[in-house]
Amino acid sequence: MGWHVKRIQKKRKGLSALVLIEFKIKEKAQSAVHQYKELR
């Protein structure tokens, strides 16, 4: 990601923070499910 993208995100910090948290939670959930399936 370029510095200009981060600058835009700072302006919309409230919204982008929520989207980022939601994305990270989904990503962690997907990776956890994937790891669980591989362990079985």
PQR file of N, CA, C, O and H, with PARSE charges and radii, in Angstrom:
ATOM      1  N   MET A   1       0.833  -1.195   0.000 -0.4000 1.5000
ATOM      2  CA  MET A   1       0.000   0.000   0.000 -0.0000 2.0000
ATOM      3  C   MET A   1       0.873   1.253   0.000  0.5500 1.7000
ATOM      4  O   MET A   1       1.864   1.344   0.725 -0.5500 1.4000
ATOM      5  N   GLY A   2       0.485   2.198  -0.818 -0.4000 1.5000
ATOM      6  CA  GLY A   2       1.265   3.426  -0.898 -0.0000 2.0000
ATOM      7  C   GLY A   2       0.923   4.401   0.216  0.5500 1.7000
ATOM      8  O   GLY A   2      -0.075   4.251   0.920 -0.5500 1.4000
ATOM      9  H   GLY A   2      -0.320   2.124  -1.407  0.4000 1.0000
ATOM     10  N   TRP A   3       1.779   5.400   0.353 -0.4000 1.5000
ATOM     11  CA  TRP A   3       1.586   6.384   1.436 -0.0000 2.0000
ATOM     12  C   TRP A   3       0.321   7.198   1.209  0.5500 1.7000
ATOM     13  O   TRP A   3      -0.318   7.637   2.165 -0.5500 1.4000
ATOM     14  H   TRP A   3       2.590   5.522  -0.219  0.4000 1.0000
ATOM     15  N   HIS A   4      -0.047   7.404  -0.068 -0.4000 1.5000
ATOM     16  CA  HIS A   4      -1.251   8.188  -0.361 -0.0000 2.0000
ATOM     17  C   HIS A   4      -2.516   7.448   0.087  0.5500 1.7000
ATOM     18  O   HIS A   4      -3.506   8.071   0.472 -0.5500 1.4000
ATOM     19  H   HIS A   4       0.472   7.048  -0.845  0.4000 1.0000
ATOM     20  N   VAL A   5      -2.471   6.127   0.032 -0.4000 1.5000
ATOM     21  CA  VAL A   5      -3.623   5.336   0.495 -0.0000 2.0000
ATOM     22  C   VAL A   5      -3.773   5.473   1.999  0.5500 1.7000
ATOM     23  O   VAL A   5      -4.883   5.626   2.509 -0.5500 1.4000
ATOM     24  H   VAL A   5      -1.667   5.621  -0.280  0.4000 1.0000
ATOM     25  N   LYS A   6      -2.649   5.419   2.708 -0.4000 1.5000
ATOM     26  CA  LYS A   6      -2.690   5.559   4.168 -0.0000 2.0000
ATOM     27  C   LYS A   6      -3.191   6.939   4.559  0.5500 1.7000
ATOM     28  O   LYS A   6      -3.885   7.095   5.564 -0.5500 1.4000
ATOM     29  H   LYS A   6      -1.747   5.295   2.294  0.4000 1.0000
ATOM     30  N   ARG A   7      -2.838   7.940   3.759 -0.4000 1.5000
ATOM     31  CA  ARG A   7      -3.288   9.314   4.026 -0.0000 2.0000
ATOM     32  C   ARG A   7      -4.801   9.408   3.919  0.5500 1.7000
ATOM     33  O   ARG A   7      -5.454  10.045   4.745 -0.5500 1.4000
ATOM     34  H   ARG A   7      -2.275   7.814   2.943  0.4000 1.0000
ATOM     35  N   ILE A   8      -5.351   8.770   2.896 -0.4000 1.5000
ATOM     36  CA  ILE A   8      -6.810   8.770   2.700 -0.0000 2.0000
ATOM     37  C   ILE A   8      -7.480   8.049   3.861  0.5500 1.7000
ATOM     38  O   ILE A   8      -8.524   8.489   4.342 -0.5500 1.4000
ATOM     39  H   ILE A   8      -4.821   8.253   2.225  0.4000 1.0000
ATOM     40  N   GLN A   9      -6.895   6.949   4.314 -0.4000 1.5000
ATOM     41  CA  GLN A   9      -7.470   6.159   5.406 -0.0000 2.0000
ATOM     42  C   GLN A   9      -7.474   6.969   6.703  0.5500 1.7000
ATOM     43  O   GLN A   9      -8.387   6.828   7.517 -0.5500 1.4000
ATOM     44  H   GLN A   9      -6.046   6.592   3.923  0.4000 1.0000
ATOM     45  N   LYS A  10      -6.471   7.808   6.897 -0.4000 1.5000
ATOM     46  CA  LYS A  10      -6.415   8.629   8.119 -0.0000 2.0000
ATOM     47  C   LYS A  10      -7.579   9.612   8.150  0.5500 1.7000
ATOM     48  O   LYS A  10      -8.113   9.916   9.216 -0.5500 1.4000
ATOM     49  H   LYS A  10      -5.730   7.923   6.236  0.4000 1.0000
ATOM     50  N   LYS A  11      -7.965  10.101   6.990 -0.4000 1.5000
ATOM     51  CA  LYS A  11      -9.075  11.051   6.918 -0.0000 2.0000
ATOM     52  C   LYS A  11     -10.393  10.376   7.296  0.5500 1.7000
ATOM     53  O   LYS A  11     -11.255  10.980   7.933 -0.5500 1.4000
ATOM     54  H   LYS A  11      -7.530   9.853   6.124  0.4000 1.0000
ATOM     55  N   ARG A  12     -10.529   9.128   6.896 -0.4000 1.5000
ATOM     56  CA  ARG A  12     -11.749   8.372   7.204 -0.0000 2.0000
ATOM     57  C   ARG A  12     -11.441   7.314   8.257  0.5500 1.7000
ATOM     58  O   ARG A  12     -11.856   6.163   8.125 -0.5500 1.4000
ATOM     59  H   ARG A  12      -9.829   8.637   6.378  0.4000 1.0000
ATOM     60  N   LYS A  13     -10.723   7.699   9.287 -0.4000 1.5000
ATOM     61  CA  LYS A  13     -10.196   6.725  10.242 -0.0000 2.0000
ATOM     62  C   LYS A  13     -11.297   5.908  10.913  0.5500 1.7000
ATOM     63  O   LYS A  13     -11.160   4.694  11.066 -0.5500 1.4000
ATOM     64  H   LYS A  13     -10.386   8.634   9.394  0.4000 1.0000
ATOM     65  N   GLY A  14     -12.384   6.562  11.312 -0.4000 1.5000
ATOM     66  CA  GLY A  14     -13.463   5.848  11.994 -0.0000 2.0000
ATOM     67  C   GLY A  14     -14.011   4.717  11.149  0.5500 1.7000
ATOM     68  O   GLY A  14     -14.150   3.590  11.625 -0.5500 1.4000
ATOM     69  H   GLY A  14     -12.495   7.548  11.187  0.4000 1.0000
ATOM     70  N   LEU A  15     -14.324   5.015   9.884 -0.4000 1.5000
ATOM     71  CA  LEU A  15     -14.920   4.015   8.995 -0.0000 2.0000
ATOM     72  C   LEU A  15     -13.900   2.950   8.617  0.5500 1.7000
ATOM     73  O   LEU A  15     -14.184   1.755   8.704 -0.5500 1.4000
ATOM     74  H   LEU A  15     -14.211   5.931   9.498  0.4000 1.0000
ATOM     75  N   SER A  16     -12.709   3.381   8.198 -0.4000 1.5000
ATOM     76  CA  SER A  16     -11.693   2.427   7.746 -0.0000 2.0000
ATOM     77  C   SER A  16     -11.240   1.518   8.882  0.5500 1.7000
ATOM     78  O   SER A  16     -10.897   0.358   8.653 -0.5500 1.4000
ATOM     79  H   SER A  16     -12.479   4.352   8.128  0.4000 1.0000
ATOM     80  N   ALA A  17     -11.237   2.045  10.111 -0.4000 1.5000
ATOM     81  CA  ALA A  17     -10.828   1.237  11.263 -0.0000 2.0000
ATOM     82  C   ALA A  17     -11.816   0.092  11.459  0.5500 1.7000
ATOM     83  O   ALA A  17     -11.417  -1.046  11.707 -0.5500 1.4000
ATOM     84  H   ALA A  17     -11.515   2.987  10.296  0.4000 1.0000
ATOM     85  N   LEU A  18     -13.103   0.397  11.347 -0.4000 1.5000
ATOM     86  CA  LEU A  18     -14.122  -0.644  11.501 -0.0000 2.0000
ATOM     87  C   LEU A  18     -13.992  -1.689  10.401  0.5500 1.7000
ATOM     88  O   LEU A  18     -14.072  -2.889  10.664 -0.5500 1.4000
ATOM     89  H   LEU A  18     -13.427   1.322  11.145  0.4000 1.0000
ATOM     90  N   VAL A  19     -13.790  -1.231   9.171 -0.4000 1.5000
ATOM     91  CA  VAL A  19     -13.648  -2.155   8.037 -0.0000 2.0000
ATOM     92  C   VAL A  19     -12.406  -3.013   8.217  0.5500 1.7000
ATOM     93  O   VAL A  19     -12.426  -4.212   7.941 -0.5500 1.4000
ATOM     94  H   VAL A  19     -13.724  -0.257   8.957  0.4000 1.0000
ATOM     95  N   LEU A  20     -11.320  -2.392   8.684 -0.4000 1.5000
ATOM     96  CA  LEU A  20     -10.068  -3.114   8.881 -0.0000 2.0000
ATOM     97  C   LEU A  20     -10.223  -4.183   9.951  0.5500 1.7000
ATOM     98  O   LEU A  20      -9.759  -5.310   9.781 -0.5500 1.4000
ATOM     99  H   LEU A  20     -11.304  -1.418   8.909  0.4000 1.0000
ATOM    100  N   ILE A  21     -10.881  -3.828  11.064 -0.4000 1.5000
ATOM    101  CA  ILE A  21     -11.101  -4.789  12.150 -0.0000 2.0000
ATOM    102  C   ILE A  21     -11.959  -5.946  11.654  0.5500 1.7000
ATOM    103  O   ILE A  21     -11.667  -7.111  11.924 -0.5500 1.4000
ATOM    104  H   ILE A  21     -11.258  -2.912  11.202  0.4000 1.0000
ATOM    105  N   GLU A  22     -13.027  -5.611  10.921 -0.4000 1.5000
ATOM    106  CA  GLU A  22     -13.924  -6.640  10.401 -0.0000 2.0000
ATOM    107  C   GLU A  22     -13.170  -7.571   9.456  0.5500 1.7000
ATOM    108  O   GLU A  22     -13.355  -8.787   9.502 -0.5500 1.4000
ATOM    109  H   GLU A  22     -13.265  -4.665  10.701  0.4000 1.0000
ATOM    110  N   PHE A  23     -12.314  -6.996   8.591 -0.4000 1.5000
ATOM    111  CA  PHE A  23     -11.539  -7.784   7.644 -0.0000 2.0000
ATOM    112  C   PHE A  23     -10.565  -8.702   8.369  0.5500 1.7000
ATOM    113  O   PHE A  23     -10.410  -9.865   7.997 -0.5500 1.4000
ATOM    114  H   PHE A  23     -12.164  -6.008   8.554  0.4000 1.0000
ATOM    115  N   LYS A  24      -9.908  -8.184   9.402 -0.4000 1.5000
ATOM    116  CA  LYS A  24      -8.944  -8.990  10.156 -0.0000 2.0000
ATOM    117  C   LYS A  24      -9.629 -10.130  10.889  0.5500 1.7000
ATOM    118  O   LYS A  24      -9.091 -11.234  10.966 -0.5500 1.4000
ATOM    119  H   LYS A  24     -10.034  -7.239   9.704  0.4000 1.0000
ATOM    120  N   ILE A  25     -10.822  -9.864  11.431 -0.4000 1.5000
ATOM    121  CA  ILE A  25     -11.565 -10.912  12.131 -0.0000 2.0000
ATOM    122  C   ILE A  25     -11.951 -12.010  11.142  0.5500 1.7000
ATOM    123  O   ILE A  25     -11.818 -13.197  11.442 -0.5500 1.4000
ATOM    124  H   ILE A  25     -11.259  -8.966  11.367  0.4000 1.0000
ATOM    125  N   LYS A  26     -12.425 -11.613   9.968 -0.4000 1.5000
ATOM    126  CA  LYS A  26     -12.809 -12.596   8.944 -0.0000 2.0000
ATOM    127  C   LYS A  26     -11.594 -13.400   8.497  0.5500 1.7000
ATOM    128  O   LYS A  26     -11.670 -14.614   8.311 -0.5500 1.4000
ATOM    129  H   LYS A  26     -12.533 -10.649   9.724  0.4000 1.0000
ATOM    130  N   GLU A  27     -10.464 -12.696   8.328 -0.4000 1.5000
ATOM    131  CA  GLU A  27      -9.239 -13.357   7.888 -0.0000 2.0000
ATOM    132  C   GLU A  27      -8.775 -14.371   8.929  0.5500 1.7000
ATOM    133  O   GLU A  27      -8.386 -15.486   8.580 -0.5500 1.4000
ATOM    134  H   GLU A  27     -10.402 -11.709   8.480  0.4000 1.0000
ATOM    135  N   LYS A  28      -8.814 -13.986  10.212 -0.4000 1.5000
ATOM    136  CA  LYS A  28      -8.393 -14.887  11.287 -0.0000 2.0000
ATOM    137  C   LYS A  28      -9.331 -16.084  11.381  0.5500 1.7000
ATOM    138  O   LYS A  28      -8.892 -17.211  11.612 -0.5500 1.4000
ATOM    139  H   LYS A  28      -9.130 -13.081  10.495  0.4000 1.0000
ATOM    140  N   ALA A  29     -10.623 -15.831  11.201 -0.4000 1.5000
ATOM    141  CA  ALA A  29     -11.599 -16.918  11.267 -0.0000 2.0000
ATOM    142  C   ALA A  29     -11.351 -17.906  10.133  0.5500 1.7000
ATOM    143  O   ALA A  29     -11.399 -19.118  10.342 -0.5500 1.4000
ATOM    144  H   ALA A  29     -10.979 -14.916  11.013  0.4000 1.0000
ATOM    145  N   GLN A  30     -11.087 -17.394   8.937 -0.4000 1.5000
ATOM    146  CA  GLN A  30     -10.837 -18.262   7.789 -0.0000 2.0000
ATOM    147  C   GLN A  30      -9.572 -19.090   7.987  0.5500 1.7000
ATOM    148  O   GLN A  30      -9.554 -20.287   7.700 -0.5500 1.4000
ATOM    149  H   GLN A  30     -11.048 -16.409   8.767  0.4000 1.0000
ATOM    150  N   SER A  31      -8.511 -18.443   8.481 -0.4000 1.5000
ATOM    151  CA  SER A  31      -7.254 -19.162   8.680 -0.0000 2.0000
ATOM    152  C   SER A  31      -7.394 -20.190   9.794  0.5500 1.7000
ATOM    153  O   SER A  31      -6.787 -21.259   9.734 -0.5500 1.4000
ATOM    154  H   SER A  31      -8.525 -17.471   8.715  0.4000 1.0000
ATOM    155  N   ALA A  32      -8.194 -19.871  10.814 -0.4000 1.5000
ATOM    156  CA  ALA A  32      -8.410 -20.808  11.918 -0.0000 2.0000
ATOM    157  C   ALA A  32      -9.156 -22.037  11.418  0.5500 1.7000
ATOM    158  O   ALA A  32      -8.818 -23.164  11.779 -0.5500 1.4000
ATOM    159  H   ALA A  32      -8.688 -19.003  10.863  0.4000 1.0000
ATOM    160  N   VAL A  33     -10.165 -21.821  10.591 -0.4000 1.5000
ATOM    161  CA  VAL A  33     -10.928 -22.932  10.012 -0.0000 2.0000
ATOM    162  C   VAL A  33     -10.021 -23.770   9.125  0.5500 1.7000
ATOM    163  O   VAL A  33     -10.088 -24.999   9.137 -0.5500 1.4000
ATOM    164  H   VAL A  33     -10.440 -20.905  10.297  0.4000 1.0000
ATOM    165  N   HIS A  34      -9.169 -23.093   8.354 -0.4000 1.5000
ATOM    166  CA  HIS A  34      -8.250 -23.802   7.456 -0.0000 2.0000
ATOM    167  C   HIS A  34      -7.273 -24.659   8.254  0.5500 1.7000
ATOM    168  O   HIS A  34      -7.029 -25.816   7.910 -0.5500 1.4000
ATOM    169  H   HIS A  34      -9.114 -22.095   8.344  0.4000 1.0000
ATOM    170  N   GLN A  35      -6.715 -24.088   9.322 -0.4000 1.5000
ATOM    171  CA  GLN A  35      -5.772 -24.836  10.166 -0.0000 2.0000
ATOM    172  C   GLN A  35      -6.474 -26.013  10.829  0.5500 1.7000
ATOM    173  O   GLN A  35      -5.902 -27.098  10.942 -0.5500 1.4000
ATOM    174  H   GLN A  35      -6.914 -23.148   9.601  0.4000 1.0000
ATOM    175  N   TYR A  36      -7.704 -25.804  11.264 -0.4000 1.5000
ATOM    176  CA  TYR A  36      -8.476 -26.860  11.921 -0.0000 2.0000
ATOM    177  C   TYR A  36      -8.710 -28.024  10.970  0.5500 1.7000
ATOM    178  O   TYR A  36      -8.600 -29.187  11.357 -0.5500 1.4000
ATOM    179  H   TYR A  36      -8.169 -24.923  11.172  0.4000 1.0000
ATOM    180  N   LYS A  37      -9.033 -27.700   9.723 -0.4000 1.5000
ATOM    181  CA  LYS A  37      -9.275 -28.749   8.728 -0.0000 2.0000
ATOM    182  C   LYS A  37      -7.990 -29.516   8.425  0.5500 1.7000
ATOM    183  O   LYS A  37      -8.020 -30.730   8.218 -0.5500 1.4000
ATOM    184  H   LYS A  37      -9.122 -26.755   9.409  0.4000 1.0000
ATOM    185  N   GLU A  38      -6.859 -28.802   8.400 -0.4000 1.5000
ATOM    186  CA  GLU A  38      -5.582 -29.461   8.114 -0.0000 2.0000
ATOM    187  C   GLU A  38      -5.152 -30.362   9.261  0.5500 1.7000
ATOM    188  O   GLU A  38      -4.539 -31.407   9.043 -0.5500 1.4000
ATOM    189  H   GLU A  38      -6.835 -27.817   8.569  0.4000 1.0000
ATOM    190  N   LEU A  39      -5.477 -29.952  10.490 -0.4000 1.5000
ATOM    191  CA  LEU A  39      -5.098 -30.766  11.649 -0.0000 2.0000
ATOM    192  C   LEU A  39      -5.890 -32.069  11.676  0.5500 1.7000
ATOM    193  O   LEU A  39      -5.375 -33.095  12.121 -0.5500 1.4000
ATOM    194  H   LEU A  39      -5.975 -29.103  10.667  0.4000 1.0000
ATOM    195  N   ARG A  40      -7.123 -32.040  11.209 -0.4000 1.5000
ATOM    196  CA  ARG A  40      -7.948 -33.239  11.175 -0.0000 2.0000
ATOM    197  C   ARG A  40      -7.530 -34.115  10.013  0.5500 1.7000
ATOM    198  O   ARG A  40      -8.107 -35.183   9.807 -0.5500 1.4000
ATOM    199  H   ARG A  40      -7.541 -31.207  10.847  0.4000 1.0000
TER
END
